[in-house]
Amino acid sequence: MQFLRFLIVFLGACAFSCGQRETPAPPPAQSFPSSEATHATTVFLTGAVVTTRIKSDGIVSYAEQDSAWGFGLTVDFFDDKGKHTSVLRADSALVREKQRFLEVFGNVKILTDDGRTLASDHLVWDDRRRLITTDGYVAITKGKDVMSGYGFESDPELKHIRLHREVTGRLTDTDVLRDTT
């Protein structure tokens, strides 16, 4: 008798669950690239003057999101008259053309035309504000002078530098020092 009750309950549960099938959820929306290119160049302009030229070994663009991922980057910076001032190299970058914004990652190096160098793992370039920033660590050298710290902002020529915390350095050219606070 108990077996018969068990069998009735079991078959009832099977019949009920078979009749109540859920419709599977649709798969998440996929985002496919709108274009892919090798040896691509992107240019930011102010009026007719080139301010930034981004060359990449490869780039994958997502036009709907105004974003592109570039790999093997070389970025040339120019002043407001179109004169070359510095070059940045990085492993990869997120480029937002409409916003004129670039975020670079991995082995980031900047070399200015007058011999300053910067090394970091991550930087953000805002072309509209002409400002390079990061919350991360940076090391800046010129000749025997070395500065390092966390939290950084500067122009692309590395002439107007601000380091925000844990700042250390060794300076031999003390004529250029001034208090800006």
C-alpha positions in Angstrom: 0.0 0.0 0.0 2.8 2.4 0.8 4.5 1.6 -2.4 1.3 2.4 -4.3 1.0 5.8 -2.5 4.6 6.6 -3.3 4.1 5.6 -7.0 1.0 7.9 -7.3 2.8 10.9 -5.7 5.8 10.3 -7.8 3.8 10.1 -11.1 1.8 13.1 -10.1 4.9 15.1 -9.5 6.3 14.1 -12.8 3.1 14.9 -14.7 2.9 18.4 -12.9 6.5 19.3 -13.6 6.3 18.2 -17.3 3.3 20.5 -17.8 5.0 23.5 -16.2 8.1 23.9 -18.4 9.8 27.2 -18.3 10.7 29.0 -21.4 14.5 29.3 -21.4 15.8 32.8 -21.1 17.3 34.3 -24.3 21.1 34.4 -24.4 22.7 37.7 -23.4 23.1 40.2 -26.2 26.4 39.7 -28.0 28.5 42.7 -29.1 30.3 42.1 -32.3 33.0 44.3 -33.7 32.0 46.8 -36.4 35.5 46.6 -37.9 38.9 45.2 -37.4 42.2 46.4 -38.9 45.9 45.9 -38.7 48.4 48.8 -38.8 45.6 51.4 -38.2 46.0 55.1 -37.4 43.5 57.3 -35.5 43.9 61.1 -35.4 42.5 63.6 -32.9 42.2 67.2 -34.3 41.5 70.6 -32.8 40.3 72.5 -35.8 42.7 71.6 -38.6 45.6 70.9 -36.2 46.6 67.3 -35.3 46.9 67.0 -31.6 47.3 63.3 -31.2 48.1 60.5 -33.7 47.5 56.9 -32.5 49.1 54.1 -34.5 48.3 50.5 -33.6 49.5 47.1 -34.7 45.8 46.0 -34.6 42.5 47.5 -33.6 39.0 46.2 -33.0 36.3 48.8 -33.2 32.8 48.8 -31.7 31.2 51.8 -33.3 27.9 51.6 -31.4 29.8 52.0 -28.1 32.3 54.6 -29.4 35.1 52.3 -28.4 38.0 50.5 -29.9 40.7 48.2 -28.5 44.1 48.8 -29.9 47.2 46.6 -29.5 50.9 47.5 -29.9 50.4 51.3 -29.6 52.5 54.3 -30.6 50.9 57.6 -29.8 52.4 60.9 -31.0 51.5 64.1 -29.2 51.6 67.5 -30.9 51.3 71.1 -29.4 48.6 73.5 -30.4 50.6 74.6 -33.5 51.0 71.0 -34.7 54.7 70.6 -33.6 55.6 67.1 -32.3 56.3 67.1 -28.5 56.4 63.5 -27.3 55.7 59.8 -28.1 53.9 57.2 -25.9 54.2 53.5 -26.3 52.0 50.9 -24.7 50.9 47.3 -25.0 47.1 48.1 -25.4 44.6 50.8 -25.2 40.9 51.7 -25.1 40.2 54.5 -27.6 37.0 56.6 -27.6 37.2 58.7 -30.7 34.1 60.9 -30.2 35.2 61.7 -26.6 38.9 62.2 -27.7 39.9 59.9 -24.9 42.6 57.2 -24.7 43.3 54.8 -21.8 46.6 52.8 -22.2 47.7 49.7 -20.4 50.9 47.7 -20.0 54.5 48.8 -20.3 53.5 52.4 -20.8 56.5 54.7 -21.7 56.5 58.4 -22.7 59.6 60.0 -24.2 59.4 63.8 -24.8 61.4 65.4 -27.5 63.6 67.2 -24.9 64.6 64.0 -23.1 62.1 63.4 -20.3 60.8 59.9 -19.8 57.9 58.4 -17.9 57.2 54.8 -17.1 53.9 53.4 -15.8 51.5 50.5 -16.2 48.4 52.6 -16.9 47.6 56.2 -18.1 44.6 58.1 -19.3 44.8 60.8 -22.0 42.1 63.4 -22.3 42.7 65.2 -25.5 40.2 67.9 -24.9 41.8 68.9 -21.6 45.3 68.1 -22.9 45.9 66.1 -19.7 47.5 62.8 -18.9 46.4 61.2 -15.5 46.6 58.1 -13.5 46.0 57.0 -9.9 48.8 54.4 -10.3 52.5 54.6 -9.9 54.8 56.6 -12.3 58.5 57.2 -12.5 59.8 60.2 -14.4 63.4 60.8 -15.3 65.4 63.5 -17.1 69.2 63.0 -17.1 70.1 62.2 -13.5 66.9 63.5 -12.0 64.3 61.0 -11.0 60.8 61.5 -9.5 58.3 58.9 -8.6 55.0 58.5 -6.8 51.3 57.7 -7.0 48.6 59.8 -8.6 49.8 61.8 -11.5 48.7 64.5 -13.9 50.7 66.3 -16.6 50.7 67.8 -20.0 52.1 65.5 -22.7 55.4 67.3 -22.7 55.9 66.3 -19.0 56.6 70.0 -18.1 53.8 70.6 -15.7 53.8 67.5 -13.5 51.8 66.8 -10.3 52.4 63.8 -8.2 49.9 63.3 -5.4 51.2 60.8 -2.9 54.2 58.8 -1.7 56.4 61.2 -3.8 60.2 60.4 -3.8 63.0 61.7 -6.0 66.5 62.7 -6.6 67.0 66.1 -8.2 70.3 67.7 -9.3 68.8 70.6 -11.3 67.2 72.5 -8.4 66.9 75.7 -10.3 63.6 74.5 -11.8 62.0 73.8 -8.4 59.2 76.0 -7.2 56.4 75.7 -4.7 53.0 75.7 -6.4 50.9 75.2 -3.3 
